[in-house]
Amino acid sequence: MMNRSTPLVLFRRGTFGVLCSAFLCLLLSSCRSIPPAPNPYAKPPCIRFLLTFDDGPSTRKPYNPTLAIIGQLATNDVQPDIKAIFFVQTENARGGGTPEGREIMRQISSQGHILGIHSVSSRGHVDHTKTPPDELSCSLQQAKNLIRRLTGLDPLFVRPPYGVSNLRTRALYTDLRLNILMADITAHDGIIYGFKASLRRRSSLRTALEKMRKELINHPAHITPFPVVVSFHDVNPYTAKHMTEYLHILTEEARRVGLTLPDKPFFETPQEVTAAGMSRRIPPLVETLKK
């Protein structure tokens, strides 16, 4: 019979101990990587949708997408009289830069919607960061003056083309008292090579809403209901023809993924829209630098 203190037994014991230690370390390491389980008793996040539209106004005839969208926001079977923010291209040669386009901008405002600034170049949808500073400053001021003349109000919001900004452009926005408002959820309905349909609109919006729910659970909002900013393109005829369907999709999928909605899931006055937009703006550069 082999003695317990023989090298073979010691080797086996040592190997077993090393393996146990390695397994325990691996188990503890994997446990640390597992996020804490959500509180099953936590109240589901409550949200409200802030609708925004980019790239308009459209001057298409006889079917005008911008006017069709305004009509559906006013009259639909989800919530009548919804108000939104329209980020306009003030100098677009086929839109805001024409008399017809500016008349439509006036109509947008007269229906209680808010006008914000998007592209301000006569050359089209131009990135603000690639525009010379003096030219951009002058163009933004002209856009502000135009919107004030059409609506009687100074615009408060800007959405930079392509969502691109830098320290220089953000400082300029701050100087002009413009607040950057980006989107949490996009309908992905920008016109790409003439293809205007969105074949996965429901599943795409559901995925975005699921992500929003997780974000609000992990980082609870200080505002209830929390304004969720959704972006569309009012120059897209497909979007215009399906706007009421989009309203259904947003509310149905929000509830399906576990978000709660108030009785009126969309904003219904210019004052509410403005307050919601200000609550979701990117902080001005001067505030950011103070932190």
C-alpha positions in Angstrom: 0.0 0.0 0.0 1.3 3.4 -0.9 2.0 5.9 1.9 -0.2 9.0 2.0 2.8 11.2 1.9 4.2 9.8 -1.3 5.0 12.3 -4.1 2.2 10.9 -6.3 -0.5 11.7 -3.7 0.9 15.1 -3.0 1.0 15.8 -6.7 -2.7 14.7 -7.0 -3.7 16.9 -4.1 -1.8 19.9 -5.4 -3.3 19.5 -8.9 -6.8 19.2 -7.5 -6.3 22.3 -5.4 -5.0 24.3 -8.3 -8.0 23.2 -10.5 -10.4 24.1 -7.7 -8.9 27.5 -7.2 -8.9 28.2 -11.0 -12.5 27.1 -11.2 -13.5 29.3 -8.3 -11.7 32.4 -9.8 -13.5 31.8 -13.1 -16.8 31.5 -11.4 -16.4 34.7 -9.4 -15.1 36.5 -12.5 -18.2 35.5 -14.5 -20.5 36.5 -11.6 -19.0 40.0 -11.6 -19.8 40.4 -15.3 -23.5 39.6 -14.9 -25.5 42.9 -14.5 -27.9 43.0 -11.5 -31.3 41.8 -12.3 -33.9 44.5 -12.8 -36.2 45.1 -9.8 -39.5 43.3 -10.7 -41.4 45.7 -8.5 -40.0 48.8 -10.2 -42.6 51.0 -11.9 -42.4 50.8 -15.7 -40.9 54.0 -17.2 -43.5 56.5 -18.4 -42.8 58.4 -21.6 -44.4 60.8 -24.0 -43.5 61.2 -27.7 -42.1 64.5 -29.0 -42.4 64.3 -32.8 -39.9 66.1 -35.0 -39.5 66.4 -38.8 -36.4 67.2 -40.8 -35.6 68.5 -44.3 -38.8 70.3 -45.1 -40.8 72.0 -46.2 -41.7 70.1 -49.3 -43.2 71.9 -52.3 -44.3 68.8 -54.2 -47.5 69.0 -56.1 -50.2 67.9 -56.3 -49.6 65.7 -53.3 -47.6 67.7 -50.7 -46.0 65.5 -48.0 -45.5 68.3 -45.5 -49.1 69.4 -45.7 -50.3 65.8 -45.6 -48.4 65.2 -42.4 -49.8 68.3 -40.8 -53.3 67.2 -41.7 -52.8 63.7 -40.2 -51.3 65.2 -37.0 -54.5 67.3 -36.7 -56.9 64.5 -37.5 -56.2 60.9 -36.6 -57.6 58.1 -34.5 -54.8 58.0 -32.0 -54.7 61.6 -30.6 -56.1 64.5 -32.6 -54.3 67.9 -32.6 -50.7 66.6 -32.1 -48.0 69.3 -32.2 -44.5 68.8 -33.4 -41.2 70.5 -34.3 -40.3 71.0 -37.9 -36.6 71.5 -38.6 -36.6 73.4 -41.9 -34.1 74.0 -44.7 -34.6 77.8 -45.0 -32.7 78.2 -48.3 -33.4 75.0 -50.2 -34.1 75.8 -53.8 -36.9 73.3 -53.9 -38.3 74.0 -50.5 -37.8 76.7 -47.9 -35.9 79.0 -50.3 -39.0 79.4 -52.5 -42.2 81.5 -52.0 -44.2 78.3 -51.9 -42.0 76.8 -49.3 -42.1 79.8 -47.1 -45.9 79.9 -47.3 -46.0 76.3 -46.1 -43.6 77.2 -43.3 -46.1 79.9 -42.3 -48.9 77.3 -42.4 -46.9 75.0 -40.2 -46.6 77.7 -37.6 -50.2 78.8 -37.9 -51.3 75.2 -37.0 -49.5 75.5 -33.7 -46.3 73.6 -34.7 -42.8 74.9 -33.9 -40.2 75.8 -36.5 -36.6 74.9 -35.9 -33.4 75.4 -38.0 -31.8 72.5 -40.0 -29.9 73.3 -43.1 -29.2 77.0 -43.9 -27.2 76.8 -47.1 -28.4 77.5 -50.6 -26.0 74.7 -51.7 -28.3 72.1 -50.1 -27.9 69.9 -47.0 -24.5 71.1 -46.0 -22.7 70.0 -42.8 -22.3 73.1 -40.5 -18.9 72.0 -39.4 -17.7 72.3 -43.0 -19.1 75.8 -43.5 -16.7 78.8 -42.9 -17.5 80.4 -39.6 -18.5 83.8 -40.9 -20.7 82.2 -43.6 -22.4 79.9 -41.1 -23.0 82.7 -38.6 -24.6 84.9 -41.3 -26.7 82.1 -42.6 -28.0 81.1 -39.2 -28.9 84.7 -38.4 -30.7 85.0 -41.7 -32.6 81.8 -40.9 -33.6 83.2 -37.5 -34.8 86.4 -39.1 -36.8 84.5 -41.7 -38.6 82.4 -39.1 -39.3 85.4 -37.0 -40.8 87.2 -40.0 -42.9 84.2 -40.9 -44.1 83.2 -37.4 -43.6 86.2 -35.1 -41.3 84.1 -32.9 -37.6 83.5 -32.6 -36.6 79.9 -33.2 -35.2 78.2 -30.2 -34.0 74.9 -31.7 -31.4 73.7 -34.2 -30.7 70.2 -35.5 -27.4 70.2 -37.4 -27.4 68.4 -40.7 -26.3 64.8 -40.3 -26.3 65.4 -36.5 -22.8 66.8 -36.7 -21.4 69.6 -34.5 -18.2 70.6 -32.9 -16.9 73.1 -30.4 -16.9 75.9 -32.9 -20.5 75.4 -34.2 -21.8 74.7 -30.7 -20.3 78.0 -29.5 -22.0 79.7 -32.4 -25.4 78.2 -31.6 -25.0 79.4 -28.0 -24.2 82.9 -29.2 -27.3 82.9 -31.3 -29.5 81.4 -28.5 -30.1 78.2 -30.4 -30.5 74.9 -28.6 -29.4 71.6 -30.2 -32.2 69.0 -30.1 -31.3 65.5 -31.4 -33.5 62.4 -31.6 -33.7 59.4 -29.4 -35.5 57.3 -32.1 -35.4 57.7 -35.8 -37.8 56.2 -38.4 -35.0 55.8 -40.8 -37.2 57.3 -43.5 -34.6 59.6 -45.2 -34.8 59.4 -49.0 -32.0 57.2 -50.2 -31.5 56.9 -54.0 -35.1 57.5 -54.6 -36.3 54.5 -52.4 -38.7 56.0 -50.0 -40.4 53.0 -48.3 -39.6 51.6 -44.9 -40.0 47.9 -45.0 -39.1 47.2 -41.3 -40.7 50.2 -39.7 -42.5 48.3 -36.9 -39.6 46.0 -35.9 -37.1 48.9 -36.2 -39.1 51.2 -33.9 -39.7 48.3 -31.5 -36.0 47.7 -31.2 -35.4 51.4 -30.5 -38.1 51.5 -27.9 -36.7 48.4 -26.1 -33.4 50.1 -26.0 -35.0 53.3 -24.6 -36.8 51.2 -21.9 -33.5 49.6 -20.7 -31.9 53.0 -20.7 -34.6 54.5 -18.5 -34.5 51.6 -16.1 -30.8 51.8 -15.7 -30.8 55.6 -15.5 -34.2 56.8 -14.3 -35.3 60.1 -15.7 -36.0 63.1 -13.5 -38.9 64.0 -15.7 -42.2 62.0 -15.8 -43.5 61.4 -18.4 -40.1 61.5 -20.1 -40.1 63.2 -23.5 -38.8 60.7 -26.1 -37.8 62.6 -29.3 -38.7 60.8 -32.5 -37.5 62.0 -35.9 -39.1 61.7 -39.3 -38.6 63.4 -42.7 -41.6 65.4 -43.9 -40.3 65.5 -47.5 -40.8 61.7 -47.8 -44.2 60.9 -49.5 -44.1 57.4 -48.0 -43.9 58.8 -44.5 -46.7 61.3 -45.2 -49.0 58.6 -46.5 -48.3 56.4 -43.5 -48.1 59.0 -40.7 -51.2 57.8 -38.9 -49.9 54.2 -39.1 -46.6 55.5 -37.5 -48.6 57.0 -34.6 -50.2 53.6 -34.0 -46.9 51.8 -34.2 -45.2 54.1 -31.7 -47.9 53.7 -29.1 -48.6 50.0 -29.6 -44.9 49.0 -29.6 -44.1 51.2 -26.6 -46.7 49.4 -24.5 -45.6 46.1 -25.9 -42.0 46.5 -24.7 -43.1 47.6 -21.2 -43.3 51.4 -21.4 -46.3 53.2 -20.0 -48.0 56.2 -21.8 -50.3 58.9 -20.5 -53.8 59.3 -21.9 -52.3 61.7 -24.4 -49.1 60.1 -25.6 -48.1 63.0 -27.8 -47.7 66.8 -27.0 -50.7 68.9 -27.9 -49.7 72.6 -27.5 -46.8 74.8 -28.7 -46.0 75.5 -25.0 -45.7 71.8 -24.2 -43.6 71.1 -27.2 -41.2 74.0 -26.4 -40.9 72.9 -22.8 -40.3 69.3 -23.8 -37.7 70.3 -26.3 -35.9 72.5 -23.8 -35.8 69.7 -21.3 -34.1 67.4 -23.9 -31.7 69.9 -25.5 -28.0 69.3 -25.5 -26.6 71.7 -22.8 -25.1 74.9 -24.2 -21.4 74.9 -24.5 -21.0 77.5 -21.7 -22.9 75.1 -19.3 -20.8 72.1 -20.4 -17.5 73.9 -19.8 -18.6 74.9 -16.3 -19.0 71.2 -15.2 
